[in-house]
Amino acid sequence: MFRRAAKGLFRRLGLEVRRIDASREESERLVQQKFPGKHETSGFVLHQYLREDGSFDYERYRRAQTEGNRIKLEYVWAREENIAFLSDYILRVIGQPRFGICHGTRRGKEQEWFRKYLGCEVIGTEISDTAEQFPHTIRWDFHETKPEWIDSADFIYSNSLDHSYDPEKCLNAWMSCVRPGGLCLIEHSSGHEGASELDPFGAGLALMPYLILKWGKGRYGVRELVEAPSKGIYVDYLYFIVVQRF
């Protein structure tokens, strides 16, 4: 029944998806004007935010993320049909969840849709000061954790790992919040291969399972790669990297 309903939803969203693709093209054009020089790679690249003395400039990172968020504020990267698909996947793999976290959500549509399809508590995080404008969203740097999140999330979803200044630290923080047996669903497309001041982390899809295995040190690993039902016209591929806590 869910699959039939989801297919109907996908058809009804056809016009909306085309409109979103056009909106994305415009927002990406504005971002490229502000943050030029995105380096494409099939390997692993990390943009650095450094002061003149070589130390990490966190405020520079935060400012870049906030400004990029404001430029893209009217655009939603996530697609409802993909969230519906992932909701079905979560139910099949781990059963009915009680709590989920979505990281780097901008307008908060991810948690809105997960709440709709899963009927459970889902919150979102956003580093920009625009976070409070959107329901179920808190202003938060996703490299950090809250004590009440540790071992408590049935799932975490993000399409924003490319916005991390330290992806190993970031993923370890996320996975510390996932309960044993729970899932972290990382959206990865051809658009996540490059790096810039706005999107500091870039890696090819084939390299991601190796990086995750290395960063996890036996605490978590890649369960599978799942192709998304909808990718739009501006990326060559879109997969969900399913990471499971051991």
ChimeraX attribute file (.defattr): number of C-alpha atoms within 10 A of each C-alpha:
attribute: neighborCount
match mode: 1-to-1
recipient: residues
	/A:1	5
	/A:2	11
	/A:3	11
	/A:4	9
	/A:5	10
	/A:6	17
	/A:7	14
	/A:8	12
	/A:9	14
	/A:10	20
	/A:11	12
	/A:12	11
	/A:13	15
	/A:14	11
	/A:15	10
	/A:16	13
	/A:17	20
	/A:18	13
	/A:19	11
	/A:20	19
	/A:21	18
	/A:22	14
	/A:23	16
	/A:24	19
	/A:25	14
	/A:26	13
	/A:27	17
	/A:28	15
	/A:29	12
	/A:30	15
	/A:31	17
	/A:32	13
	/A:33	9
	/A:34	15
	/A:35	16
	/A:36	13
	/A:37	12
	/A:38	17
	/A:39	14
	/A:40	18
	/A:41	15
	/A:42	14
	/A:43	14
	/A:44	17
	/A:45	18
	/A:46	20
	/A:47	20
	/A:48	17
	/A:49	17
	/A:50	13
	/A:51	11
	/A:52	7
	/A:53	6
	/A:54	9
	/A:55	10
	/A:56	14
	/A:57	13
	/A:58	13
	/A:59	10
	/A:60	14
	/A:61	19
	/A:62	15
	/A:63	14
	/A:64	18
	/A:65	20
	/A:66	19
	/A:67	16
	/A:68	20
	/A:69	24
	/A:70	14
	/A:71	15
	/A:72	20
	/A:73	13
	/A:74	14
	/A:75	20
	/A:76	18
	/A:77	19
	/A:78	19
	/A:79	22
	/A:80	22
	/A:81	21
	/A:82	21
	/A:83	22
	/A:84	24
	/A:85	19
	/A:86	21
	/A:87	20
	/A:88	18
	/A:89	13
	/A:90	19
	/A:91	12
	/A:92	10
	/A:93	11
	/A:94	13
	/A:95	11
	/A:96	15
	/A:97	18
	/A:98	14
	/A:99	19
	/A:100	26
	/A:101	27
	/A:102	26
	/A:103	27
	/A:104	27
	/A:105	27
	/A:106	27
	/A:107	24
	/A:108	25
	/A:109	22
	/A:110	28
	/A:111	26
	/A:112	21
	/A:113	20
	/A:114	23
	/A:115	18
	/A:116	15
	/A:117	17
	/A:118	20
	/A:119	14
	/A:120	15
	/A:121	17
	/A:122	25
	/A:123	22
	/A:124	29
	/A:125	23
	/A:126	25
	/A:127	20
	/A:128	22
	/A:129	14
	/A:130	17
	/A:131	22
	/A:132	15
	/A:133	12
	/A:134	16
	/A:135	14
	/A:136	17
	/A:137	26
	/A:138	21
	/A:139	15
	/A:140	18
	/A:141	16
	/A:142	22
	/A:143	18
	/A:144	12
	/A:145	15
	/A:146	9
	/A:147	9
	/A:148	9
	/A:149	16
	/A:150	15
	/A:151	16
	/A:152	18
	/A:153	25
	/A:154	24
	/A:155	27
	/A:156	23
	/A:157	26
	/A:158	22
	/A:159	20
	/A:160	20
	/A:161	25
	/A:162	24
	/A:163	23
	/A:164	24
	/A:165	22
	/A:166	16
	/A:167	20
	/A:168	17
	/A:169	14
	/A:170	18
	/A:171	21
	/A:172	19
	/A:173	17
	/A:174	25
	/A:175	25
	/A:176	18
	/A:177	26
	/A:178	27
	/A:179	18
	/A:180	17
	/A:181	14
	/A:182	24
	/A:183	28
	/A:184	29
	/A:185	22
	/A:186	20
	/A:187	23
	/A:188	26
	/A:189	21
	/A:190	19
	/A:191	18
	/A:192	24
	/A:193	22
	/A:194	24
	/A:195	23
	/A:196	21
	/A:197	22
	/A:198	26
	/A:199	24
	/A:200	24
	/A:201	24
	/A:202	30
	/A:203	24
	/A:204	20
	/A:205	21
	/A:206	10
	/A:207	12
	/A:208	17
	/A:209	19
	/A:210	13
	/A:211	15
	/A:212	20
	/A:213	15
	/A:214	13
	/A:215	17
	/A:216	19
	/A:217	10
	/A:218	11
	/A:219	14
	/A:220	24
	/A:221	22
	/A:222	19
	/A:223	14
	/A:224	12
	/A:225	17
	/A:226	15
	/A:227	16
	/A:228	19
	/A:229	16
	/A:230	17
	/A:231	18
	/A:232	16
	/A:233	12
	/A:234	13
	/A:235	11
	/A:236	10
	/A:237	16
	/A:238	20
	/A:239	19
	/A:240	21
	/A:241	22
	/A:242	18
	/A:243	26
	/A:244	21
	/A:245	23
	/A:246	15
